[in-house]
Amino acid sequence: MREHLLEVARRAALAAGEEILRVYATAFDVQQKTDNTPVTEADLVAERIIVAMLSDAVPDIPIASEELVEAEGLPPSSARFWVVDPLDGTKEFVARNGEFAVLIALIENGSPVLGVIHGPAVGVTYTACGSGTAHRWRNGGPPEPIHAHAPSPDGLVVVHSRSHENSRRLAEFLAHYPVRARRQCGSALKFGVIAAGEADLYPRFGTTMEWDTAAGQAILEAAGGRVETFLGTPLRYGKPGLKNEGFLAWGRRA
């Protein structure tokens, strides 16, 4: 059953990605939401496609999607629900650097059990629906299994967003670890980079929303990694307001 739901979610992400790229190729307008974050036509059209495809396939599973929640509020509480970010990394989309993604995840009893991260501009899709099922699809090719790896004895490869390049808090945190290299990457694609064994750690400080992290957590955990709070507990879902505090996304334990 989860394999079927994963394929539904993957197809929805791909369809949304096509429309996102259509908008990306135009002189699109950028609006500011009440929280001062940007929103574009691509966010809205992608959400309509995803919500329609998920609802048609499995109408009994509620959907918490970023723009829909902000407009209409949270759906009724449920132990099983979709969380969707139709365009994660809108700032990257506006900057036209390609590092944005479509995120779809299924939550069951507080845990993300299925996830899709689709980066339409970079031609990569990550998927998973349980331990050992993490795959990467590149440029329309067949799926390839991916696995998180243990850190090198030479130190960690840390991945973070451009906006955190000169973050004092990040520098203070990393001072406690041997760091071999730092990579910049936009949106939730960072989770896929770790799941594929290309980095070891993604530290995130401050508030995020559950739709920002659920797909990445499902994929990274399926690849042998973990996503946890700064207290060392797994990141959980269905919280009031669907808000997360800071977290650490790790590859495989040494």
C-alpha positions as a printed Julia matrix, in Angstrom:
254×3 Matrix{Float64}:
  0.0    0.0     0.0
  2.78   2.44    0.86
  4.5    1.65   -2.44
  1.3    2.69   -4.23
  1.02   5.89   -2.19
  4.69   6.65   -2.88
  4.11   6.36   -6.61
  1.06   8.64   -6.35
  3.17  11.2    -4.48
  6.08  10.88   -6.92
  3.84  11.45   -9.93
  2.22  14.44   -8.2
  5.64  15.94   -7.48
  6.75  15.44  -11.09
  3.56  17.02  -12.45
  3.96  19.97  -10.1
  7.6   20.28  -11.11
  6.67  20.63  -14.77
  4.4   23.57  -13.99
  7.02  25.12  -11.71
  9.53  25.06  -14.57
  6.94  26.61  -16.89
  6.6   29.56  -14.51
 10.38  29.6   -13.93
 10.89  30.32  -17.63
  8.71  33.45  -17.5
  9.02  36.91  -15.95
  6.95  35.88  -12.93
  5.71  38.22  -10.21
  6.78  37.84   -6.58
  4.39  38.68   -3.74
  5.19  38.94   -0.04
  3.18  36.94    2.48
  2.3   38.21    5.95
  5.47  36.58    7.35
  7.55  38.48    4.76
  8.42  35.33    2.81
  7.93  35.32   -0.97
  5.21  33.5    -2.88
  4.84  33.15   -6.66
  2.41  31.71   -9.18
  4.57  28.57   -9.13
  3.82  27.94   -5.44
  0.09  28.19   -6.05
 -0.18  26.2    -9.27
  2.05  23.44   -7.9
 -0.1   23.17   -4.79
 -3.31  22.9    -6.82
 -1.86  20.04   -8.85
 -0.55  18.12   -5.84
 -3.7   18.53   -3.73
 -5.89  17.44   -6.66
 -3.81  14.35   -7.45
 -3.5   13.23   -3.82
 -7.19  13.85   -3.15
 -8.27  11.96   -6.25
 -6.1    8.96   -5.39
 -6.77   8.76   -1.63
 -9.61  11.1    -0.66
 -9.72   9.86    2.95
 -6.23  11.18    3.86
 -6.23  14.87    4.9
 -3.64  17.22    3.39
 -1.69  19.95    5.22
 -0.14  21.99    2.42
  1.75  25.22    3.08
 -0.26  27.74    1.08
 -3.59  26.02    1.82
 -2.91  26.0     5.57
 -1.96  29.67    5.53
 -5.16  30.52    3.68
 -7.65  28.19    5.39
 -6.01  26.87    8.55
 -5.05  23.34    9.53
 -7.18  20.36    8.49
 -8.86  18.35   11.28
 -6.41  16.45   13.47
 -5.61  13.0    12.14
 -3.13  10.23   12.94
 -2.48   9.89    9.2
 -2.06  12.9     6.93
 -0.06  14.33    4.05
  2.25  17.3     4.52
  3.14  19.2     1.37
  5.42  22.07    0.48
  4.62  22.71   -3.17
  7.72  24.87   -3.65
 10.35  24.62   -0.96
 13.03  27.24   -1.45
 10.97  30.0    -3.04
 13.89  32.36   -2.38
 16.09  30.05   -4.47
 13.4   30.0    -7.15
 13.3   33.81   -7.21
 17.12  33.92   -7.31
 17.0   31.45  -10.22
 19.76  29.22   -8.87
 17.79  26.01   -9.4
 17.99  24.8    -5.79
 14.28  24.52   -5.02
 12.14  21.43   -4.56
  8.68  19.93   -4.3
  8.13  18.12   -0.99
  5.45  15.52   -0.24
  5.37  13.28    2.84
  2.93  10.97    4.58
  2.73  11.08    8.38
  1.47   8.17   10.46
  1.22   8.41   14.24
  3.74  11.23   14.45
  6.37   9.78   12.11
  7.09  10.44    8.42
  6.72   7.05    6.71
  6.97   8.13    3.07
  8.68  11.0     1.33
  9.38  12.57   -2.05
 11.82  15.41   -2.74
 11.78  16.52   -6.36
 14.2   19.15   -7.65
 12.79  19.97  -11.11
 15.53  22.38  -12.17
 18.41  20.12  -11.15
 16.78  16.96  -12.51
 16.86  14.9    -9.32
 14.18  13.15   -7.29
 14.61  11.34   -3.98
 12.0    8.87   -2.74
 11.48   6.42    0.13
  8.72   4.57    1.99
 10.52   2.64    4.71
 13.89   1.3     5.79
 16.14   0.38    2.87
 13.84   1.87    0.2
 15.62   5.19   -0.43
 16.22   5.89   -4.12
 17.48   8.71   -6.29
 16.18   9.35   -9.8
 18.4   11.52  -12.02
 17.48  13.22  -15.3
 14.68  10.81  -16.16
 16.83   7.71  -15.62
 15.96   4.62  -13.58
 15.9    4.72   -9.77
 19.18   3.97   -8.01
 19.38   2.84   -4.37
 21.08   5.34   -2.06
 22.57   4.97    1.4
 23.87   7.42    3.95
 27.48   6.8     4.91
 29.48   7.06    8.1
 31.7   10.14    8.45
 35.28   9.99    7.24
 38.02   9.93    9.91
 39.2   13.18    8.27
 36.05  14.99    9.45
 32.48  15.83    8.55
 31.1   17.21    5.31
 28.53  19.76    6.46
 25.76  21.03    4.18
 23.86  24.24    4.89
 21.99  27.04    3.15
 23.67  30.1     1.68
 22.0   32.32    4.24
 23.86  30.45    6.99
 27.33  30.74    5.42
 28.42  33.4     7.9
 26.12  32.38   10.75
 27.78  32.89   14.12
 25.6   30.19   15.66
 26.6   27.69   12.99
 30.27  28.51   13.48
 29.97  28.08   17.25
 28.2   24.74   16.83
 30.69  23.37   14.3
 33.61  24.34   16.53
 32.8   21.19   18.52
 33.22  18.87   15.52
 36.01  18.03   13.06
 34.83  19.54    9.76
 36.48  18.47    6.52
 34.34  20.52    4.15
 31.26  22.73    3.96
 28.78  22.72    1.09
 25.98  25.13    0.26
 22.68  23.79   -0.97
 19.2   25.28   -1.1
 15.91  23.84    0.15
 15.3   20.3     1.4
 17.64  18.96   -1.27
 20.16  18.95    1.6
 18.46  15.88    3.07
 18.88  14.06   -0.23
 22.56  14.95   -0.4
 23.1   13.31    3.01
 20.89  10.32    2.14
 23.02   9.71   -0.96
 26.22   9.66    1.11
 27.53  12.98   -0.22
 27.49  14.81    3.13
 27.3   13.94    6.82
 25.46  16.69    8.68
 22.84  19.39    8.13
 22.34  21.52   11.28
 19.33  23.83   11.29
 18.67  26.46   13.94
 15.38  28.25   14.52
 11.83  27.41   13.52
 10.81  25.39   10.49
  7.47  23.89    9.55
  6.72  20.19    9.38
  6.26  20.33    5.6
  9.86  21.61    5.36
 11.33  18.49    6.98
  8.99  15.49    6.75
  9.89  14.29    3.26
 13.59  14.72    3.93
 13.37  12.87    7.23
 11.5    9.95    5.65
 14.14   9.64    2.93
 17.17  10.12    5.16
 15.95   7.63    7.76
 15.22   5.09    5.02
 18.82   5.57    3.83
 20.21   4.85    7.29
 20.51   8.4     8.64
 18.53  10.24   11.29
 16.87  13.57   12.02
 16.71  14.61   15.65
 16.19  17.58   17.92
 19.09  19.18   19.75
 18.06  17.03   22.72
 18.71  13.89   20.68
 15.06  12.85   20.26
 13.51  12.05   16.86
 11.7   14.93   15.17
  7.96  14.24   15.56
  4.95  15.37   13.54
  1.38  16.52   14.11
  2.52  19.07   16.69
  0.36  22.13   17.47
  0.74  24.55   14.58
  2.96  22.02   12.75
  6.07  23.91   13.9
  9.55  22.47   14.49
 12.35  23.88   16.55
 15.96  23.38   15.5
 17.21  19.97   14.39
 20.21  17.98   13.23
 20.09  15.78   10.13
 22.85  13.17   10.27
 24.15  10.45    7.98
 24.91   6.96    9.23
 26.47   6.57   12.68
 30.17   5.81   12.7
